[in-house]
Amino acid sequence: MEPSSTPRSERPRSRARRETDADYLKERVYATFTGLAIALVLAGNAAHHDARDALFTLVIGVVGITAAGYVSDFIAHLATARAFPSREQNGEFLRVAAGALGTVVVPAILLALAWAEVLSLTGALRATVIIYLVTLAAIGYLAVRRAKLAWWQQVVAMALLVVLGATVIGLQTLAHSA
C-alpha cells in the first residue's frame, strides 16, 4: 500500500468524525463564553467577592454548562434514535463534555493562586478574562481561516463573529449579574 501524498490535514474525514469534532468545539465555545461571562461579572464586583468565592463560582458555572451539554446530547439521542445511546455513543458524549472542562483549568489555577494570596484577585480575574477572550478569538480566527472563503468574505465573517460574540458576552454578563 502506497502512502498517501495528501497531507493528513487535507484528507477527507468521515461525516461522523466531523460531527464529533464540531460537537467538541461547540461545547468548548459554550464553556468559554460561560466562563468569560462569569469572570467579567466577578471582575466587575471584585470588591464584593473573595478568591475562594470566585474560584467556586467559576468552576461550578463551567461544570454546570458542561453537564447541560452532556444531558442535551443524551436527550437528543434518546429523542431521535428512540433508544438509549450505546456504550460507545455515551462515551463520546462524555468525551465531548470533558473537553469543555478544559476551559476552566488555567483560570481555576489563577484563582487558586489568588486564594493562596500569590496573586491578587483582580489580577487573576483580569488574566482569566484575557485567556477567555484570546481563546474565543483564536477559535474564531482559525474557523474563518479554514473556511473556503474569499479574503473579503473572511473579513465579513470575522466582523460578524465579533459582533455576535460581543452580543453573547453582553447577554450572558447581564444574566449572571442579575
MODELLER restraints for C-alpha pairs under 7 A, 6 or more apart:
rsr = mdl.restraints
at = mdl.atoms
rsr.add(forms.Gaussian(group=physical.xy_distance, feature=features.Distance(at['CA:23:A'], at['CA:96:A']), mean=6.68, stdev=0.5))
rsr.add(forms.Gaussian(group=physical.xy_distance, feature=features.Distance(at['CA:24:A'], at['CA:96:A']), mean=4.75, stdev=0.5))
rsr.add(forms.Gaussian(group=physical.xy_distance, feature=features.Distance(at['CA:24:A'], at['CA:99:A']), mean=6.64, stdev=0.5))
rsr.add(forms.Gaussian(group=physical.xy_distance, feature=features.Distance(at['CA:27:A'], at['CA:69:A']), mean=6.78, stdev=0.5))
rsr.add(forms.Gaussian(group=physical.xy_distance, feature=features.Distance(at['CA:27:A'], at['CA:96:A']), mean=6.97, stdev=0.5))
rsr.add(forms.Gaussian(group=physical.xy_distance, feature=features.Distance(at['CA:27:A'], at['CA:97:A']), mean=6.63, stdev=0.5))
rsr.add(forms.Gaussian(group=physical.xy_distance, feature=features.Distance(at['CA:27:A'], at['CA:100:A']), mean=5.43, stdev=0.5))
rsr.add(forms.Gaussian(group=physical.xy_distance, feature=features.Distance(at['CA:28:A'], at['CA:99:A']), mean=6.60, stdev=0.5))
rsr.add(forms.Gaussian(group=physical.xy_distance, feature=features.Distance(at['CA:28:A'], at['CA:100:A']), mean=4.34, stdev=0.5))
rsr.add(forms.Gaussian(group=physical.xy_distance, feature=features.Distance(at['CA:28:A'], at['CA:103:A']), mean=6.70, stdev=0.5))
rsr.add(forms.Gaussian(group=physical.xy_distance, feature=features.Distance(at['CA:31:A'], at['CA:62:A']), mean=5.64, stdev=0.5))
rsr.add(forms.Gaussian(group=physical.xy_distance, feature=features.Distance(at['CA:31:A'], at['CA:65:A']), mean=6.27, stdev=0.5))
rsr.add(forms.Gaussian(group=physical.xy_distance, feature=features.Distance(at['CA:31:A'], at['CA:66:A']), mean=6.68, stdev=0.5))
rsr.add(forms.Gaussian(group=physical.xy_distance, feature=features.Distance(at['CA:31:A'], at['CA:100:A']), mean=5.80, stdev=0.5))
rsr.add(forms.Gaussian(group=physical.xy_distance, feature=features.Distance(at['CA:31:A'], at['CA:103:A']), mean=6.59, stdev=0.5))
rsr.add(forms.Gaussian(group=physical.xy_distance, feature=features.Distance(at['CA:32:A'], at['CA:103:A']), mean=6.04, stdev=0.5))
rsr.add(forms.Gaussian(group=physical.xy_distance, feature=features.Distance(at['CA:32:A'], at['CA:132:A']), mean=6.03, stdev=0.5))
rsr.add(forms.Gaussian(group=physical.xy_distance, feature=features.Distance(at['CA:33:A'], at['CA:169:A']), mean=6.62, stdev=0.5))
rsr.add(forms.Gaussian(group=physical.xy_distance, feature=features.Distance(at['CA:34:A'], at['CA:62:A']), mean=6.45, stdev=0.5))
rsr.add(forms.Gaussian(group=physical.xy_distance, feature=features.Distance(at['CA:35:A'], at['CA:58:A']), mean=6.25, stdev=0.5))
rsr.add(forms.Gaussian(group=physical.xy_distance, feature=features.Distance(at['CA:35:A'], at['CA:62:A']), mean=6.03, stdev=0.5))
rsr.add(forms.Gaussian(group=physical.xy_distance, feature=features.Distance(at['CA:36:A'], at['CA:129:A']), mean=5.81, stdev=0.5))
rsr.add(forms.Gaussian(group=physical.xy_distance, feature=features.Distance(at['CA:36:A'], at['CA:132:A']), mean=5.65, stdev=0.5))
rsr.add(forms.Gaussian(group=physical.xy_distance, feature=features.Distance(at['CA:37:A'], at['CA:169:A']), mean=5.94, stdev=0.5))
rsr.add(forms.Gaussian(group=physical.xy_distance, feature=features.Distance(at['CA:37:A'], at['CA:172:A']), mean=5.59, stdev=0.5))
rsr.add(forms.Gaussian(group=physical.xy_distance, feature=features.Distance(at['CA:37:A'], at['CA:173:A']), mean=4.74, stdev=0.5))
rsr.add(forms.Gaussian(group=physical.xy_distance, feature=features.Distance(at['CA:38:A'], at['CA:58:A']), mean=6.18, stdev=0.5))
rsr.add(forms.Gaussian(group=physical.xy_distance, feature=features.Distance(at['CA:38:A'], at['CA:173:A']), mean=6.84, stdev=0.5))
rsr.add(forms.Gaussian(group=physical.xy_distance, feature=features.Distance(at['CA:38:A'], at['CA:176:A']), mean=6.51, stdev=0.5))
rsr.add(forms.Gaussian(group=physical.xy_distance, feature=features.Distance(at['CA:39:A'], at['CA:58:A']), mean=6.98, stdev=0.5))
rsr.add(forms.Gaussian(group=physical.xy_distance, feature=features.Distance(at['CA:39:A'], at['CA:125:A']), mean=6.12, stdev=0.5))
rsr.add(forms.Gaussian(group=physical.xy_distance, feature=features.Distance(at['CA:39:A'], at['CA:128:A']), mean=6.77, stdev=0.5))
rsr.add(forms.Gaussian(group=physical.xy_distance, feature=features.Distance(at['CA:39:A'], at['CA:129:A']), mean=6.06, stdev=0.5))
rsr.add(forms.Gaussian(group=physical.xy_distance, feature=features.Distance(at['CA:40:A'], at['CA:129:A']), mean=6.58, stdev=0.5))
rsr.add(forms.Gaussian(group=physical.xy_distance, feature=features.Distance(at['CA:40:A'], at['CA:173:A']), mean=6.86, stdev=0.5))
rsr.add(forms.Gaussian(group=physical.xy_distance, feature=features.Distance(at['CA:41:A'], at['CA:173:A']), mean=6.13, stdev=0.5))
rsr.add(forms.Gaussian(group=physical.xy_distance, feature=features.Distance(at['CA:41:A'], at['CA:176:A']), mean=6.77, stdev=0.5))
rsr.add(forms.Gaussian(group=physical.xy_distance, feature=features.Distance(at['CA:41:A'], at['CA:177:A']), mean=5.93, stdev=0.5))
rsr.add(forms.Gaussian(group=physical.xy_distance, feature=features.Distance(at['CA:42:A'], at['CA:54:A']), mean=6.65, stdev=0.5))
rsr.add(forms.Gaussian(group=physical.xy_distance, feature=features.Distance(at['CA:43:A'], at['CA:122:A']), mean=6.48, stdev=0.5))
rsr.add(forms.Gaussian(group=physical.xy_distance, feature=features.Distance(at['CA:43:A'], at['CA:125:A']), mean=5.74, stdev=0.5))
rsr.add(forms.Gaussian(group=physical.xy_distance, feature=features.Distance(at['CA:46:A'], at['CA:122:A']), mean=6.51, stdev=0.5))
rsr.add(forms.Gaussian(group=physical.xy_distance, feature=features.Distance(at['CA:51:A'], at['CA:111:A']), mean=6.01, stdev=0.5))
rsr.add(forms.Gaussian(group=physical.xy_distance, feature=features.Distance(at['CA:51:A'], at['CA:114:A']), mean=5.72, stdev=0.5))
rsr.add(forms.Gaussian(group=physical.xy_distance, feature=features.Distance(at['CA:51:A'], at['CA:115:A']), mean=4.72, stdev=0.5))
rsr.add(forms.Gaussian(group=physical.xy_distance, feature=features.Distance(at['CA:51:A'], at['CA:121:A']), mean=5.72, stdev=0.5))
rsr.add(forms.Gaussian(group=physical.xy_distance, feature=features.Distance(at['CA:52:A'], at['CA:115:A']), mean=5.62, stdev=0.5))
rsr.add(forms.Gaussian(group=physical.xy_distance, feature=features.Distance(at['CA:55:A'], at['CA:108:A']), mean=6.05, stdev=0.5))
rsr.add(forms.Gaussian(group=physical.xy_distance, feature=features.Distance(at['CA:55:A'], at['CA:111:A']), mean=5.43, stdev=0.5))
rsr.add(forms.Gaussian(group=physical.xy_distance, feature=features.Distance(at['CA:55:A'], at['CA:112:A']), mean=6.70, stdev=0.5))
rsr.add(forms.Gaussian(group=physical.xy_distance, feature=features.Distance(at['CA:59:A'], at['CA:104:A']), mean=6.57, stdev=0.5))
rsr.add(forms.Gaussian(group=physical.xy_distance, feature=features.Distance(at['CA:59:A'], at['CA:108:A']), mean=6.98, stdev=0.5))
rsr.add(forms.Gaussian(group=physical.xy_distance, feature=features.Distance(at['CA:62:A'], at['CA:101:A']), mean=6.88, stdev=0.5))
rsr.add(forms.Gaussian(group=physical.xy_distance, feature=features.Distance(at['CA:62:A'], at['CA:104:A']), mean=6.83, stdev=0.5))
rsr.add(forms.Gaussian(group=physical.xy_distance, feature=features.Distance(at['CA:63:A'], at['CA:101:A']), mean=6.64, stdev=0.5))
rsr.add(forms.Gaussian(group=physical.xy_distance, feature=features.Distance(at['CA:66:A'], at['CA:97:A']), mean=5.51, stdev=0.5))
rsr.add(forms.Gaussian(group=physical.xy_distance, feature=features.Distance(at['CA:66:A'], at['CA:100:A']), mean=6.15, stdev=0.5))
rsr.add(forms.Gaussian(group=physical.xy_distance, feature=features.Distance(at['CA:66:A'], at['CA:101:A']), mean=6.77, stdev=0.5))
rsr.add(forms.Gaussian(group=physical.xy_distance, feature=features.Distance(at['CA:69:A'], at['CA:97:A']), mean=6.47, stdev=0.5))
rsr.add(forms.Gaussian(group=physical.xy_distance, feature=features.Distance(at['CA:70:A'], at['CA:93:A']), mean=5.95, stdev=0.5))
rsr.add(forms.Gaussian(group=physical.xy_distance, feature=features.Distance(at['CA:70:A'], at['CA:94:A']), mean=6.57, stdev=0.5))
rsr.add(forms.Gaussian(group=physical.xy_distance, feature=features.Distance(at['CA:70:A'], at['CA:97:A']), mean=5.70, stdev=0.5))
rsr.add(forms.Gaussian(group=physical.xy_distance, feature=features.Distance(at['CA:73:A'], at['CA:93:A']), mean=6.54, stdev=0.5))
rsr.add(forms.Gaussian(group=physical.xy_distance, feature=features.Distance(at['CA:77:A'], at['CA:85:A']), mean=6.52, stdev=0.5))
rsr.add(forms.Gaussian(group=physical.xy_distance, feature=features.Distance(at['CA:78:A'], at['CA:84:A']), mean=5.55, stdev=0.5))
rsr.add(forms.Gaussian(group=physical.xy_distance, feature=features.Distance(at['CA:78:A'], at['CA:85:A']), mean=6.96, stdev=0.5))
rsr.add(forms.Gaussian(group=physical.xy_distance, feature=features.Distance(at['CA:107:A'], at['CA:128:A']), mean=5.15, stdev=0.5))
rsr.add(forms.Gaussian(group=physical.xy_distance, feature=features.Distance(at['CA:110:A'], at['CA:124:A']), mean=5.33, stdev=0.5))
rsr.add(forms.Gaussian(group=physical.xy_distance, feature=features.Distance(at['CA:111:A'], at['CA:121:A']), mean=6.93, stdev=0.5))
rsr.add(forms.Gaussian(group=physical.xy_distance, feature=features.Distance(at['CA:111:A'], at['CA:124:A']), mean=5.73, stdev=0.5))
rsr.add(forms.Gaussian(group=physical.xy_distance, feature=features.Distance(at['CA:113:A'], at['CA:119:A']), mean=5.69, stdev=0.5))
rsr.add(forms.Gaussian(group=physical.xy_distance, feature=features.Distance(at['CA:114:A'], at['CA:120:A']), mean=5.28, stdev=0.5))
rsr.add(forms.Gaussian(group=physical.xy_distance, feature=features.Distance(at['CA:114:A'], at['CA:121:A']), mean=5.23, stdev=0.5))
rsr.add(forms.Gaussian(group=physical.xy_distance, feature=features.Distance(at['CA:114:A'], at['CA:124:A']), mean=6.37, stdev=0.5))
rsr.add(forms.Gaussian(group=physical.xy_distance, feature=features.Distance(at['CA:140:A'], at['CA:161:A']), mean=6.95, stdev=0.5))
rsr.add(forms.Gaussian(group=physical.xy_distance, feature=features.Distance(at['CA:144:A'], at['CA:154:A']), mean=5.95, stdev=0.5))
rsr.add(forms.Gaussian(group=physical.xy_distance, feature=features.Distance(at['CA:144:A'], at['CA:157:A']), mean=6.77, stdev=0.5))
rsr.add(forms.Gaussian(group=physical.xy_distance, feature=features.Distance(at['CA:144:A'], at['CA:158:A']), mean=6.88, stdev=0.5))
